[in-house]
Structures are given as structure tokens and as C-alpha cells.
């Protein structure tokens, strides 16, 4: 199979971390919808990354769809429980982390526009989403070892990729100082090869 994506996207990183944790071999093709002459729209009509191309040329897109497929296709190192309340809680963590990344990515893109054209109120609204999400993550994690309590799961993968994206693109957001339990979680994740090998670059 082949994964198409960039070295900076937290959504691509989430797929790469899952591939590594599941020990699935794949080809990584670097491409981004924000680069000239990119080919992303030729495989994903939405023009977004990541894109997973299966061996039979079936195309999967949206990181949530991709990581669920990967967790089901390989039985080792399960990252999601079966259909039950715990699974819903894992998916809730993932939705929260992805939503925070969406807001952060929108802020990053808006800041690329000339200052006079930037929407101040709109930027503030996105920044508030990030701050609220961090506080919610902090409150939900509490003193737990992992997001789901005692075991590593997709919830930790998603949160780790979101925190890593903030550290990469928004160093001014001092989430480590304000939320030391999130910092402890991220430091623990960064001892896993899957996270070390996928640190955002660019």
C-alpha cells in the first residue's frame, strides 16, 4: 500500500504513527495540496491528505477512515476496542484532537495572508477553540497514564499528533507550562519510535 501526504500534516502523522505501531509496510509518497503541480486531487477529489492507496488501487481518504482501516486490517497492537462505549470514547478523543488541528491549520493558513486581509475576529475564534480543547484534554486526562486510563490507544496517537503540531507551528502557545499532564503524556509518546520517526519537518 501507499500513503500520500506531507511531512508537516498532523493528520498524515497520525496515519504514519498507526502504520508504524501496527508494523505495516508501506510506500510513503510526499505530496501536498499546497505545493505547485501537486497530484493530490487526482487521487482524492477533496484535494486533501492523507490518502491511502491499497494494493488493489482502492483509495481511502480522511485520516479517521484510514486509521480505522489499518487497525482492522492487522490484528496486532490493537489501537481501538470493539463497538462499545470505550470505542466511542476513543473516537471522541480523536475528534477533539482532529478538531484542534483543524482550527490550528486554519490559523496557520490565515496568517499567511497579508495582515490587512486577515480576519481578526475569525482568528480569535479559532484560537479560542485551541485553548478550550487543550483545557478539555487536560481535564479529561487528569492523572491517568494514558488518555483511556491504563492502556495506549488511538486516543493517545491522535492527541500526541495534535500536541506535536502545536509545538511545531505555534511555539507561542505554551501548553506544556499550562498543562503539565499533557506535557508528560507527550514526552512519554516521544519515547516511542513511531513518534520519533514522524516528527514534523519543513
N, C-alpha and C positions, 0 to 999 in steps of 0.2 A: 504494500500500500504506500501511498504518497501523501504527505502533509504539505500543503501550500500555505505559507504565511511569512510574517516578518520576524525580526529578532527583537522587536520592541513591544509588540502587542501582548497585553496580559491574557487575552483570550487564546492566542496561539500558544503562549507559555503554558496555559492550563492543559491544553491538549498534549504538548510535549512532555510535561511532567507526568501525566497519566500514561503516556506511551512508555516512558522510562520506568515508572513504578510497576507497570504490567509486563515489562521486559519484552515489548513487541518491536520487532524490526520494521523499519520504515525508511523511506527516502524523504528527505526534507528539501523542498524546493522553496527558495527565498523569493518572495514576491509581495508587493504591497499595492493596494488600490490608490495609494497616494504618490506613487512614482510614475514617471512618464513611461509610456509604452508598456504598462503592466498588462498582464494577461488574466487577471483575476476574474473579470466579468465574463470571460469565455467559458469558465467552469462553474461560476456561481452567478446567477442572474442578478443577485442582490449586490454584487461587487464588493463583498466583504470577506474577511479572513477570520478564522482559519477555514480551509477547505480540505476535506479528506477524500482522496480518490482511492477506492477499493480496487482489489486486483481484477475484478470484473468490470472496472470502469464506472461503477456506481459512484455518484458524488454525494457526499454528506457535507452539510454546512450548518453553522451555528455551533459554537463550542459546546453547548449543553447537549445537543444531539450527538456530537462526536464523542464526547467523553462517556456518555451512557452506552453508546455502541461498543466502545473499546472495553469498558468494564464488563460487558456481557459476552464479548467475543472470546475473552481469555479468562478462564476460571480462577487463575492465581491472583493473590493480593487484591481481593475484592475491596472496592472503594465505596460501594453503595449497597445498602441492605435490600432485602426483598421488599415488595409492596406492603408497606405498613406505615405507622406513624413516624418511626425513626427515619424511614426513607424521605418522608415529607419534610422532616426537619433538616436533613442533609440538603435537600433541594432548596429549602428556604435559605440556608447559609449561602448556597451557590447563587441564588437570585440576588441576595443582598450584596455579595461581593461583586457580581457582574454589574449590578446597578450602580455601585460606587465607581466601577471602572468606566461605565458609560458616561457618567457625569464628569469624571476626570478627563476623559478623552475629549469631550465636548469643550471643556475649559481650555485644554491644550490647543485645540484647533482654533477656537475663537481668539486666543491670544496671538495667533499668527496673523490675524487681520490687522490693518492699520488701527492704531489706538482710537482714532476719531470714529471708526466704524464699529468698534466693539460695543456690545450691549452690556452696560454696567449692571443693570438690574438682573439681566439674564445670567450673567456670570456669577453674581452674588447668589442667585437661586441654585445654581449647580454646585457652588462651593458649600452652601448650606447642606445639600444632600450628602456631600462627602463627610462633613463634620458630624452630621446626625448618624450616618452609617457607622463611622468609627466608634462613636459613643455606644451605639446599639451592639456592635461587635464586642466591645469591651465589657458591657454589662452582661451579655449572654455568655461570654467565655468565663468570666469570673475567675475562680481559682482552678478551673479544670485544666487537665493536662493537654487535652485536645478539644476542638470545638464540640465534638459529640461526647465528651467526657473522658473516657479512658482509652479510646482507640482512634487511630489515624484513619481518616476517611476523605472523601471528595470535598467535604466541607473545609478541611484544612488546606487542601490543594487550592481551592477557589479563593479562600481568604488570603493565603500566602501569596498568590499571584497578584491579588489586588493591592496588598501592602507593598509588595515589591515594585509595582507600577508607581505608587505614590512616592516611594523612596527614589525612584529613577527620574520621574518627571516633575515632582513637586517637593523638593527638599525643604521648602519653607514651611510645609505642613509638618509640624513636629509631633507626629503621632506617637513616636517612641517615648518621648518625655511625658506626654499627657496620658498615655495608656500603656504602662509598663507591662501589663499582662499580654498585650498584643505584641510587644517587642520580644518578650520571652518566647512566645509562640513562633514568631518569625525566625528568631535565632535558632530555635530547635529545628525548624524546617530547613534552614540553610546548612544544616549538618547532613542533610540527605543529598546524595549525588544528583538526583533528579532536579533539585532546585539549584544546586551549584552550577550545573551544566547549562542551565537555561536563564541565567541572569540577563536581564535586558541589556542590549548593546545597540549603540547608534547615536 
